[in-house]
Amino acid sequence: MIIERVLNNNVISSLNQRGEEVICMGKGIAFQKKSGDVVEDTLIEKEFVLKDSVTSQQFQQLFEDVPAEEIELVKKIVDYAEKELQVTLAPTIYLNLTDHMHYAIMRAKEGIELPNPLLFETKKFYPKEFRIAQHTLAKISDYFSVTLPESEAGFIAFHIVNAQQQHADMSTTMETTEMVRNILRIISRYFGITLNAETLSYQRIVTHLQYFAQRYLENKLSEETDEFLFALIQSKYPKAFQAVQRINDFLITRYDRPIGESEMIYLTIHIERVVQEQ
């Protein structure tokens, strides 16, 4: 692999066999090296393709400004997250998480804490990602002797969630979480109950709502109709269906777009299950 640019001792940019710009990571991969030098493939621990020139410029600027120790920690956190979640995170996690963590450390040193209005929901809806974020805070403390507040674990968890979703950005991830929270509140208030987050049916409805919210925000809801099933669900689960109608009214008021019959059917079934299990 021939070095195009040295971003720091642990990160270089190069070109693959298809002529695409790639970022290569490895401990000491660029130590005492410069553009045009050859890097042994055995030193490369991570490699990913950059899709556009803007991303390339962002990587170059960030990695020039951020200490190598922070980049190395982010790499370890991403490796840990991928192992725990059994997924491959989007390459943008290196850019977004490095940038966030760098400024979070700076804020902590200055005694500045940002409020996180979705912290409670993040813990409930994304427990695996939140545990990884807590692990990240512990590592930051070990590496840099800086204690970050729990609110930062929520933000880091969002970055990890976001990196699992194709074509999503942070604002969409946060909007999705807020929508799920609001829908669950409507269900709780309509039935006058507190939903038990420990039940299997609760986990199922949260997962369903997360994917529903993503599809809704991207305007990709199912447009299929089944008049017989739609009528059957209304008569079999009338209260759950009425709750879905309230959710539909809320979404129309908030986003000016209805749910659709097919989505109402599935949501009614999930609500019936979670309410019956309380």
C-alpha positions in Angstrom: 0.0 0.0 0.0 1.5 3.4 -1.1 0.8 6.4 1.2 -1.0 9.3 -0.4 -1.2 11.4 2.8 -0.1 10.8 6.3 -2.9 11.9 8.6 -1.1 11.0 11.8 1.2 8.2 13.0 -1.7 5.7 13.1 -3.7 6.8 10.0 -3.0 7.3 6.3 -4.9 7.7 3.2 -4.1 5.7 0.1 -5.7 4.3 -3.1 -7.0 0.8 -3.6 -6.8 -1.3 -6.8 -10.0 0.4 -8.1 -8.5 3.9 -7.6 -10.7 4.7 -4.7 -9.4 6.7 -1.8 -9.2 4.6 1.4 -8.4 5.4 5.0 -6.0 2.8 6.6 -5.5 2.5 10.4 -2.9 0.7 12.3 -0.7 1.4 15.4 2.4 3.2 14.2 1.5 2.6 10.5 3.0 5.9 9.4 5.8 6.4 11.9 8.7 8.2 10.2 7.0 7.8 6.8 5.8 10.3 4.2 3.7 10.5 1.0 4.9 8.0 -1.6 6.3 5.5 1.0 5.1 1.9 1.1 3.3 0.5 4.1 3.3 -3.2 4.8 -0.2 -4.7 4.5 0.4 -6.6 7.8 0.4 -3.2 9.7 -3.1 -2.3 8.4 -5.7 -3.1 11.0 -8.7 -1.2 9.5 -9.4 -0.1 6.0 -12.4 1.6 4.5 -13.4 3.5 1.3 -14.2 7.2 1.4 -17.2 7.9 -0.7 -16.6 11.6 -1.6 -14.0 14.4 -1.4 -15.9 16.2 1.4 -15.5 13.2 3.7 -11.8 13.0 2.7 -11.3 16.6 3.6 -13.1 16.2 6.9 -11.0 13.2 7.9 -7.8 15.0 6.9 -8.7 18.1 9.0 -9.9 16.2 12.0 -7.0 13.8 12.2 -4.5 16.6 11.9 -6.2 18.4 14.8 -6.9 15.5 17.2 -4.3 13.8 19.3 -3.3 10.4 18.1 -4.2 8.9 21.5 -7.9 9.9 21.0 -8.0 8.4 17.5 -6.5 5.2 18.8 -9.1 5.0 21.6 -11.9 5.5 19.1 -10.6 2.7 17.0 -10.6 0.4 20.1 -14.1 1.5 21.0 -15.4 0.8 17.5 -13.8 -2.6 17.6 -15.4 -3.3 20.9 -18.8 -2.1 19.8 -18.7 -4.2 16.6 -17.8 -7.3 18.6 -20.5 -6.7 21.3 -23.2 -5.9 18.7 -22.1 -8.4 16.1 -22.3 -5.7 13.3 -20.1 -3.7 11.1 -20.5 0.0 11.9 -20.4 2.6 9.1 -17.0 4.2 8.5 -18.3 7.6 9.4 -18.3 6.5 13.1 -14.6 7.2 13.1 -15.2 10.7 12.0 -18.3 11.5 14.1 -17.3 9.8 17.3 -13.7 11.1 17.2 -15.0 14.7 16.7 -17.6 14.3 19.5 -15.3 12.7 21.9 -12.5 15.3 21.3 -14.8 18.2 22.1 -16.5 16.3 25.0 -13.1 16.0 26.7 -12.4 19.7 26.1 -15.8 20.6 27.6 -15.2 18.4 30.6 -11.9 20.1 31.3 -13.6 23.4 31.2 -16.5 22.3 33.4 -19.1 22.5 30.7 -21.9 19.9 30.6 -24.4 19.7 27.8 -28.0 18.7 28.7 -29.3 15.5 27.1 -33.1 15.6 26.9 -33.3 12.0 25.5 -30.9 10.4 28.1 -33.7 8.4 29.8 -35.1 7.1 26.5 -31.6 6.2 25.2 -31.1 4.0 28.2 -34.4 2.3 27.7 -34.5 1.9 23.9 -30.8 1.3 23.2 -29.5 -0.6 26.3 -26.6 -2.4 24.5 -25.3 0.8 22.8 -25.6 2.7 26.1 -23.5 0.0 27.9 -20.9 0.4 25.2 -21.0 4.2 25.8 -20.6 3.7 29.5 -17.6 1.5 28.7 -16.3 4.4 26.5 -16.6 6.9 29.4 -14.6 4.5 31.6 -11.9 4.2 29.0 -11.7 8.0 28.6 -11.2 8.3 32.3 -8.4 5.7 32.2 -6.7 7.3 29.2 -7.0 11.0 29.9 -8.0 11.3 33.6 -11.1 13.1 32.6 -14.6 12.2 34.0 -17.4 12.8 31.5 -21.0 13.1 32.7 -23.6 10.4 32.0 -25.3 12.7 29.5 -22.2 12.1 27.2 -22.9 8.4 27.4 -26.3 9.1 25.8 -24.7 11.1 23.0 -22.1 8.4 22.3 -24.8 5.8 22.3 -26.6 7.8 19.6 -23.4 7.8 17.4 -23.2 4.0 17.7 -26.9 3.6 16.9 -26.6 6.0 14.0 -23.6 4.0 12.6 -25.8 0.9 12.4 -28.3 2.6 10.1 -27.7 3.1 6.4 -28.1 6.7 5.2 -29.3 8.0 8.5 -27.9 11.1 10.2 -27.8 12.1 13.9 -30.8 14.3 13.7 -32.9 11.5 12.2 -31.8 9.1 15.0 -32.7 11.6 17.7 -36.1 12.4 16.0 -36.7 8.6 15.8 -36.1 8.3 19.5 -38.3 11.2 20.3 -41.1 9.8 18.2 -40.9 6.4 19.9 -41.0 8.1 23.3 -44.1 10.1 22.3 -45.9 7.1 21.0 -45.3 5.1 24.1 -46.5 8.0 26.2 -49.8 8.1 24.2 -50.2 4.3 24.8 -49.5 4.6 28.5 -51.9 7.6 29.0 -54.7 6.0 26.9 -54.7 2.8 28.9 -53.7 4.5 32.2 -50.8 2.1 32.8 -47.0 2.2 33.2 -45.5 0.0 30.6 -43.1 -2.6 32.1 -39.8 -2.2 30.2 -38.6 -5.6 31.4 -41.2 -7.6 29.4 -40.6 -9.3 26.1 -43.7 -7.6 24.5 -42.3 -4.2 25.5 -39.0 -4.9 23.8 -40.8 -6.1 20.7 -43.0 -3.0 20.5 -40.0 -0.7 21.0 -38.1 -2.5 18.2 -41.2 -2.3 16.0 -41.6 1.5 16.7 -38.0 2.2 16.0 -38.2 0.7 12.5 -41.6 2.3 12.0 -40.3 5.7 13.0 -37.4 5.4 10.6 -39.7 4.4 7.7 -42.2 7.1 8.6 -39.5 9.9 8.7 -38.1 8.7 5.4 -41.7 8.5 3.9 -41.3 4.7 3.2 -44.3 3.3 5.0 -46.1 0.4 3.5 -49.1 1.3 1.3 -50.6 -2.2 1.1 -54.2 -2.5 2.1 -56.2 -5.5 3.3 -59.8 -4.4 4.0 -60.9 -7.7 5.6 -57.9 -7.8 8.0 -58.2 -4.1 8.8 -61.9 -4.6 9.8 -61.1 -7.8 11.7 -58.4 -6.0 13.8 -60.7 -3.1 14.6 -63.4 -5.5 15.9 -61.1 -7.9 17.7 -58.9 -5.2 19.4 -61.1 -2.1 19.6 -59.2 -0.3 22.4 -55.8 -1.0 20.9 -57.1 0.2 17.6 -58.5 3.4 19.2 -55.0 4.0 20.7 -53.5 3.7 17.2 -56.0 6.2 15.9 -54.8 8.7 18.6 -51.2 8.0 17.5 -52.2 8.6 13.9 -53.9 11.9 14.9 -50.7 12.9 16.8 -48.5 12.2 13.8 -50.8 14.0 11.4 -50.7 17.1 13.6 -46.9 16.9 14.1 -45.8 15.8 10.7 -48.8 16.3 8.4 -48.8 12.6 7.3 -51.0 9.7 8.3 -49.8 6.2 9.2 -51.7 4.1 6.6 -53.9 0.9 7.1 -51.1 -1.7 6.9 -49.0 0.1 9.6 -52.1 0.6 11.8 -52.8 -3.2 11.7 -49.3 -4.1 12.9 -49.2 -1.4 15.5 -52.6 -2.4 16.9 -51.4 -6.0 17.3 -48.2 -4.9 19.1 -50.2 -2.6 21.4 -52.6 -5.3 22.3 -49.8 -7.6 23.2 -47.9 -5.2 25.4 -51.1 -4.0 27.2 -52.3 -7.6 27.8 -48.9 -8.5 29.3 -49.0 -5.7 31.9 
